[in-house]
Amino acid sequence: MELKPYSNSLTGTWTKYNGDRYFSNPVNGIFLLTDGGNDPFAAEASIDILKDYVTEYVPPGEIPTDGTINKIFANVNERIIEMAQASCFDGVLAVSINLLLLRKNKYCLAYLGNCRTYLCRSGMLLQIGKEHTRANELYNNGQIQARADASATDSSTLTRWLGSLENTTPEIKRGDVYPSDKLLMCTDGLPRLFSECEILQLIEGGSNPTEICQAFFEKSLQAAERDTVTTIVVSINEKKEQHTPSEGMKLADLAAEALATWSEESKPTSDNNNKLTDTPELTDTPELTDAPEETGTPELTDAPEETGTPELTDTPELTDAPEETGTPEETDTPELTDILEKTDILEDPPPIPDDINKTTKKPDSKANNLNTDTKTKSIWGPPVSRPVEEKTQESSFIDTNYFLGLVLSGAIILVIVLFS
């Protein structure tokens, strides 16, 4: 159930101080109302102490037993008496208090004094319990025929209250609550101004607790003389179930997000030195005459004739190269030691210049294919182009990601079907 409370208080015309205090905690279902007469300090202290005891000794969501409630009220009463004695208060602290717990579609009301609690249901108003006054005691004992026959003094004289040295055992009432029920907690100033029929009309005339409390407030202001009026209105509503996605949808969303992240990370980029972009697949390798131009490959045609480098015409054709997954044979490529023996260059060749890849001359297509598809060694250092086997590893990595993506997509669909 969902609780929606609203509270307000209006100071009376014949009182100097507002001695009423209230507390509302709809999350834990705790509602407190006290009337300390002209002593706001006693009313405030009673609420603070009782609130702390209820929070400490009553687990959230649980309805306490009568024994637990009696112990709580006894401890609160002792604390109030000690505070009165410590402040050298000569009079009697008489505090009326109502404790209302709303939990698990049930209510539990424990009270002392003359504060009232009403339950409004299906157009009917029911007072939960009767206040502890001399008038009700006379009526219960049969000494008067009706409560209205009691004098004003008997109606305002308390027989139980918080701060007493005698009977401080609270009266406890329990019952069920249902959606659309409304509960009204009020001090004795409200029934002095309105009859129960008028109270019912004001409750039924409001669509929510705020409007109901405002109606009581405005009507009370019209009275020429009044006591302090404090009200707490609690509306019982059905708890709206929030739509939450199923576990299958949650897993599907997580898997889709992971797949998207994975795909982004696995894309080859030009900034990554370990991956090549815009490289044609091996299966689509063009003919030797249609090979793409590679401006970053050093020119091999200008090599000096005395180096003894074997002619390019001895290089095997591309169609005779091994399969993609294999390694090109190196039998036809002369060893580096043989080349060095046939040349007159220095023992330590100069380092490769930084701008060697910036040449603008068009390289020979056969030389380009030779450096790209074979492991031809050069006297100037390692080949500039990337070996075929590295491209093969990159292609295999992308194919593996694509296959895993298909498997993961199938798993997502299976999870959605199982949990839907």
C-alpha positions as CSV (number, residue, x, y, z in Angstrom):
1,M,0.0,0.0,0.0
2,E,1.0,3.6,-0.5
3,L,0.5,6.2,2.2
4,K,0.0,9.9,1.4
5,P,-0.2,12.1,4.5
6,Y,-0.7,15.8,5.1
7,S,-0.7,17.7,8.4
8,N,-1.3,21.2,9.7
9,S,-2.0,23.0,12.9
10,L,-3.9,26.2,13.8
11,T,-3.3,27.9,17.2
12,G,-6.5,28.6,19.2
13,T,-7.8,32.0,20.1
14,W,-7.8,31.6,23.8
15,T,-4.3,30.0,24.1
16,K,-1.0,31.8,24.2
17,Y,1.1,28.9,22.9
18,N,0.4,26.1,20.5
19,G,1.0,23.0,22.5
20,D,0.2,20.5,19.7
21,R,2.9,18.7,17.8
22,Y,2.8,16.0,15.1
23,F,5.2,13.7,13.2
24,S,4.7,11.8,9.9
25,N,6.9,9.2,8.4
26,P,5.0,7.5,5.5
27,V,8.0,5.4,4.5
28,N,8.0,3.5,7.8
29,G,4.3,4.0,8.4
30,I,4.8,6.0,11.7
31,F,2.4,8.8,12.7
32,L,2.4,10.7,16.0
33,L,0.2,13.4,17.4
34,T,0.5,15.0,20.9
35,D,-1.4,17.7,22.8
36,G,0.6,19.2,25.6
37,G,-2.0,21.9,26.5
38,N,-0.1,25.1,27.0
39,D,3.2,23.3,27.3
40,P,4.8,22.9,23.8
41,F,8.0,21.7,25.4
42,A,6.3,18.6,26.9
43,A,4.5,17.8,23.6
44,E,7.8,18.1,21.6
45,A,9.8,16.0,24.0
46,S,7.1,13.3,24.0
47,I,7.2,13.0,20.3
48,D,11.0,12.9,20.1
49,I,11.3,10.2,22.8
50,L,8.5,8.0,21.5
51,K,9.8,8.2,17.9
52,D,13.2,7.1,19.0
53,Y,11.9,4.1,21.0
54,V,9.6,3.0,18.2
55,T,12.4,3.2,15.6
56,E,14.8,1.2,17.9
57,Y,12.5,-1.5,19.2
58,V,10.0,-2.0,16.3
59,P,11.5,-3.5,13.1
60,P,10.5,-1.7,9.9
61,G,7.4,-3.1,8.4
62,E,6.4,-5.1,11.5
63,I,3.4,-4.6,13.9
64,P,4.6,-4.7,17.5
65,T,2.9,-6.8,20.2
66,D,0.9,-5.3,23.0
67,G,3.7,-6.1,25.4
68,T,6.3,-4.2,23.3
69,I,4.0,-1.2,23.1
70,N,3.3,-1.1,26.8
71,K,7.1,-1.2,27.5
72,I,7.7,1.6,25.1
73,F,5.1,3.8,26.7
74,A,6.3,3.0,30.2
75,N,9.9,4.1,29.2
76,V,8.6,7.3,27.6
77,N,6.5,8.1,30.6
78,E,9.6,7.7,32.9
79,R,11.6,10.0,30.7
80,I,9.0,12.7,30.7
81,I,8.7,12.5,34.5
82,E,12.5,12.8,34.9
83,M,12.6,15.8,32.6
84,A,9.8,17.5,34.6
85,Q,11.7,16.9,37.8
86,A,15.0,18.1,36.4
87,S,13.3,21.4,35.2
88,C,11.8,21.9,38.7
89,F,8.3,21.9,37.2
90,D,5.9,22.1,40.2
91,G,2.7,21.3,38.2
92,V,1.6,18.1,36.4
93,L,2.7,17.4,32.8
94,A,-0.4,16.0,31.1
95,V,0.3,15.0,27.5
96,S,-2.3,13.3,25.3
97,I,-0.6,11.2,22.6
98,N,-1.6,9.0,19.7
99,L,0.7,6.5,18.0
100,L,-0.5,5.1,14.7
101,L,1.4,2.4,12.8
102,L,0.3,1.5,9.2
103,R,2.0,-1.6,7.9
104,K,1.1,-4.7,5.9
105,N,-2.4,-3.4,5.2
106,K,-3.1,-3.2,8.9
107,Y,-3.2,-0.4,11.5
108,C,-2.2,-0.4,15.1
109,L,-3.3,2.6,17.3
110,A,-2.0,3.1,20.8
111,Y,-3.1,6.2,22.6
112,L,-3.4,8.1,26.0
113,G,-5.5,11.1,26.6
114,N,-8.2,12.9,24.5
115,C,-6.7,13.0,21.0
116,R,-8.9,11.2,18.4
117,T,-8.4,9.0,15.4
118,Y,-11.2,8.4,12.8
119,L,-11.4,5.9,9.9
120,C,-13.4,7.0,6.9
121,R,-14.5,4.1,4.6
122,S,-17.2,3.9,1.9
123,G,-19.0,7.0,3.1
124,M,-18.9,6.1,6.8
125,L,-17.0,7.6,9.7
126,L,-15.8,5.5,12.6
127,Q,-13.9,6.7,15.7
128,I,-11.2,4.2,16.6
129,G,-11.4,3.9,20.4
130,K,-12.7,6.5,22.8
131,E,-10.7,9.2,24.5
132,H,-9.7,8.9,28.2
133,T,-11.9,11.5,29.8
134,R,-14.1,11.6,32.9
135,A,-17.2,11.9,30.7
136,N,-16.5,8.6,28.9
137,E,-15.8,6.9,32.2
138,L,-19.1,8.0,33.6
139,Y,-20.9,6.8,30.4
140,N,-19.2,3.4,30.5
141,N,-20.1,3.0,34.2
142,G,-23.8,3.9,33.4
143,Q,-23.8,7.0,35.4
144,I,-25.0,9.1,32.5
145,Q,-27.2,8.1,29.6
146,A,-25.2,9.9,26.9
147,R,-21.8,11.5,26.6
148,A,-23.4,14.8,25.7
149,D,-25.0,14.8,29.2
150,A,-21.6,15.2,30.8
151,S,-20.5,18.6,31.9
152,A,-17.8,20.6,30.2
153,T,-15.4,19.9,33.1
154,D,-15.9,16.1,32.9
155,S,-15.4,16.2,29.1
156,S,-12.1,17.9,29.4
157,T,-10.8,16.1,32.5
158,L,-8.3,13.3,31.6
159,T,-8.2,9.9,33.3
160,R,-5.0,8.7,31.5
161,W,-2.2,10.7,30.2
162,L,1.5,10.7,29.5
163,G,3.5,12.1,32.5
164,S,1.2,10.5,35.1
165,L,2.4,8.7,38.2
166,E,-0.5,6.3,38.1
167,N,-2.1,4.5,35.1
168,T,-0.1,5.0,31.9
169,T,-1.0,1.8,30.1
170,P,-2.1,2.8,26.6
171,E,-5.2,1.6,24.9
172,I,-4.4,-0.4,21.8
173,K,-6.7,-0.9,18.8
174,R,-5.9,-3.0,15.7
175,G,-7.6,-3.5,12.3
176,D,-7.3,-3.7,8.6
177,V,-7.0,-0.9,6.0
178,Y,-7.9,-1.0,2.4
179,P,-7.3,1.1,-0.7
180,S,-9.3,4.4,-0.7
181,D,-9.5,4.4,3.1
182,K,-8.7,7.6,4.9
183,L,-7.5,8.1,8.5
184,L,-7.9,11.3,10.4
185,M,-5.9,12.0,13.6
186,C,-6.9,15.2,15.4
187,T,-6.6,17.0,18.8
188,D,-9.7,17.7,20.9
189,G,-10.0,21.2,19.3
190,L,-11.5,19.7,16.1
191,P,-14.5,17.8,17.6
192,R,-15.4,20.9,19.6
193,L,-15.9,22.8,16.3
194,F,-17.4,20.1,14.1
195,S,-19.8,17.3,14.5
196,E,-19.0,13.8,13.1
197,C,-21.3,14.5,10.1
198,E,-19.5,17.7,9.3
199,I,-16.2,15.9,9.6
200,L,-17.3,13.2,7.2
201,Q,-18.5,15.8,4.7
202,L,-15.2,17.6,4.8
203,I,-13.3,14.3,4.3
204,E,-15.5,13.2,1.5
205,G,-15.3,16.6,-0.2
206,G,-11.5,16.5,-0.5
207,S,-9.8,14.5,-3.3
208,N,-6.5,14.3,-1.4
209,P,-5.1,14.8,2.2
210,T,-3.9,18.3,1.3
211,E,-7.4,19.5,0.3
212,I,-9.0,17.9,3.4
213,C,-6.6,19.5,5.8
214,Q,-7.0,22.9,4.1
215,A,-10.8,22.6,4.4
216,F,-10.5,22.0,8.2
217,F,-8.1,24.9,8.4
218,E,-10.3,27.3,6.6
219,K,-13.5,26.3,8.5
220,S,-11.7,26.6,11.8
221,L,-10.6,30.1,11.0
222,Q,-14.3,31.1,10.7
223,A,-15.0,30.3,14.3
224,A,-14.9,33.3,16.7
225,E,-13.4,31.3,19.5
226,R,-11.6,28.0,19.2
227,D,-9.1,25.7,20.7
228,T,-5.9,24.7,18.9
229,V,-6.7,22.5,16.0
230,T,-4.1,20.0,14.6
231,T,-4.9,17.4,12.0
232,I,-3.1,14.5,10.2
233,V,-4.9,13.0,7.2
234,V,-3.5,9.8,5.7
235,S,-4.8,8.4,2.4
236,I,-4.4,4.7,1.7
237,N,-3.8,4.0,-2.0
238,E,-2.8,1.0,-4.0
239,K,0.9,0.9,-4.7
240,K,1.5,1.5,-8.3
241,E,3.7,-1.2,-9.7
242,Q,6.5,0.3,-11.8
243,H,7.2,-1.5,-15.0
244,T,10.6,-3.0,-14.9
245,P,12.3,-4.8,-17.8
246,S,12.6,-8.5,-17.6
247,E,15.9,-10.2,-16.8
248,G,16.0,-11.4,-20.4
249,M,15.7,-7.8,-21.7
250,K,18.4,-6.6,-19.3
251,L,20.8,-9.4,-20.5
252,A,20.0,-8.6,-24.1
253,D,20.7,-4.9,-23.6
254,L,24.0,-5.6,-21.9
255,A,25.1,-8.1,-24.6
256,A,24.2,-5.6,-27.3
257,E,26.2,-2.9,-25.6
258,A,29.2,-5.2,-25.2
259,L,28.9,-6.3,-28.8
260,A,28.9,-2.7,-30.0
261,T,31.9,-1.8,-27.9
262,W,33.7,-4.9,-29.1
263,S,33.1,-4.1,-32.7
264,E,34.3,-0.5,-32.3
265,E,37.5,-1.7,-30.6
266,S,38.2,-4.4,-33.2
267,K,37.9,-2.0,-36.2
268,P,41.3,-1.5,-37.9
269,T,42.4,2.1,-37.9
270,S,45.1,4.0,-39.7
271,D,46.6,5.1,-36.4
272,N,47.3,1.6,-35.2
273,N,50.7,0.4,-36.5
274,N,49.7,-3.2,-36.1
275,K,46.7,-2.9,-38.5
276,L,46.4,-1.9,-42.2
277,T,43.5,0.0,-43.7
278,D,42.3,0.1,-47.3
279,T,44.4,-3.1,-48.0
280,P,42.8,-5.3,-50.6
281,E,42.1,-8.9,-49.6
282,L,44.4,-11.5,-50.8
283,T,41.7,-13.2,-52.8
284,D,41.1,-10.0,-54.7
285,T,44.8,-9.3,-55.6
286,P,44.9,-7.6,-59.0
287,E,47.1,-8.6,-61.8
288,L,50.7,-7.5,-61.9
289,T,49.9,-4.9,-64.4
290,D,47.1,-3.4,-62.3
291,A,48.8,-3.3,-59.0
292,P,48.0,-0.1,-56.9
293,E,50.6,2.5,-56.6
294,E,52.4,2.6,-53.3
295,T,54.1,5.9,-52.8
296,G,55.7,4.8,-49.5
297,T,57.8,2.0,-51.1
298,P,61.5,2.8,-51.8
299,E,62.4,2.7,-55.4
300,L,64.4,-0.4,-56.3
301,T,64.9,0.2,-60.0
302,D,67.6,2.8,-59.3
303,A,69.9,0.4,-57.4
304,P,73.5,0.3,-58.7
305,E,74.3,-2.5,-61.1
306,E,77.4,-3.4,-59.2
307,T,75.4,-4.6,-56.2
308,G,74.7,-7.8,-57.9
309,T,71.1,-7.8,-57.0
310,P,69.3,-10.5,-59.0
311,E,67.1,-9.3,-61.8
312,L,63.4,-8.9,-61.0
313,T,62.5,-11.0,-63.9
314,D,63.6,-14.0,-61.9
315,T,61.0,-13.4,-59.4
316,P,58.2,-16.0,-59.5
317,E,54.8,-14.8,-60.8
318,L,52.1,-13.9,-58.2
319,T,49.9,-16.7,-59.5
320,D,52.6,-19.2,-58.5
321,A,52.7,-17.9,-54.9
322,P,51.7,-20.3,-52.1
323,E,48.2,-20.2,-50.5
324,E,47.2,-17.2,-48.3
325,T,47.8,-19.0,-45.1
326,G,51.3,-20.2,-46.2
327,T,54.6,-18.4,-46.2
328,P,56.1,-17.5,-49.5
329,E,59.1,-19.5,-50.4
330,E,62.5,-17.8,-50.2
331,T,64.5,-20.2,-52.3
332,D,64.7,-17.8,-55.2
333,T,65.8,-14.8,-53.1
334,P,69.6,-14.5,-52.7
335,E,70.9,-14.5,-49.2
336,L,72.2,-11.2,-47.7
337,T,75.7,-12.6,-47.4
338,D,75.9,-13.4,-51.1
339,I,74.8,-9.9,-52.0
340,L,77.4,-8.4,-49.7
341,E,80.2,-10.4,-51.2
342,K,79.4,-9.1,-54.7
343,T,79.3,-5.5,-53.7
344,D,81.9,-2.9,-52.8
345,I,79.8,-1.1,-50.2
346,L,81.1,-0.3,-46.7
347,E,80.8,-3.0,-44.0
348,D,78.4,-0.8,-42.1
349,P,75.8,0.6,-44.5
350,P,74.4,4.0,-43.7
351,P,71.1,4.2,-41.8
352,I,67.9,4.5,-43.7
353,P,67.0,8.2,-44.2
354,D,63.8,9.4,-42.5
355,D,62.3,10.7,-45.7
356,I,62.9,7.5,-47.7
357,N,59.2,6.9,-47.7
358,K,58.5,10.3,-49.1
359,T,59.7,9.6,-52.7
360,T,57.4,10.8,-55.4
361,K,58.8,8.5,-58.1
362,K,56.4,5.8,-59.3
363,P,57.8,2.4,-58.3
364,D,57.9,-0.4,-60.6
365,S,54.9,-2.6,-60.2
366,K,56.9,-5.8,-60.2
367,A,59.2,-4.5,-57.5
368,N,56.2,-3.5,-55.4
369,N,54.7,-6.9,-55.7
370,L,58.0,-8.4,-54.9
371,N,58.3,-6.5,-51.7
372,T,54.7,-7.0,-50.7
373,D,54.1,-10.6,-51.4
374,T,57.6,-12.1,-50.7
375,K,60.2,-11.9,-48.0
376,T,62.9,-10.3,-50.3
377,K,65.7,-9.0,-48.1
378,S,67.3,-5.7,-49.0
379,I,70.8,-4.5,-48.2
380,W,69.3,-1.2,-46.9
381,G,67.4,-2.9,-44.1
382,P,64.1,-4.7,-43.6
383,P,61.5,-4.4,-46.3
384,V,59.2,-1.3,-45.9
385,S,56.0,-3.1,-46.8
386,R,54.3,-5.4,-44.3
387,P,54.7,-9.1,-44.9
388,V,51.7,-11.1,-46.2
389,E,51.5,-13.2,-43.0
390,E,50.7,-10.1,-40.9
391,K,47.8,-9.2,-43.2
392,T,46.6,-12.7,-43.0
393,Q,46.6,-12.5,-39.2
394,E,44.6,-9.2,-39.3
395,S,42.1,-10.7,-41.7
396,S,41.7,-13.8,-39.5
397,F,41.2,-11.5,-36.5
398,I,38.4,-9.6,-38.2
399,D,36.8,-12.8,-39.4
400,T,36.9,-14.2,-35.9
401,N,35.2,-11.0,-34.5
402,Y,32.5,-11.3,-37.2
403,F,31.9,-15.0,-36.2
404,L,31.8,-14.2,-32.5
405,G,29.4,-11.3,-33.2
406,L,27.0,-13.7,-35.0
407,V,27.2,-16.2,-32.0
408,L,26.6,-13.5,-29.5
409,S,23.6,-12.1,-31.5
410,G,22.1,-15.6,-31.5
411,A,22.6,-15.9,-27.8
412,I,20.9,-12.5,-27.2
413,I,17.8,-13.7,-29.2
414,L,17.7,-17.0,-27.3
415,V,17.8,-15.1,-23.9
416,I,15.0,-12.8,-25.0
417,V,12.9,-15.8,-26.0
418,L,13.5,-17.7,-22.8
419,F,12.8,-14.8,-20.4
420,S,9.9,-13.2,-22.2
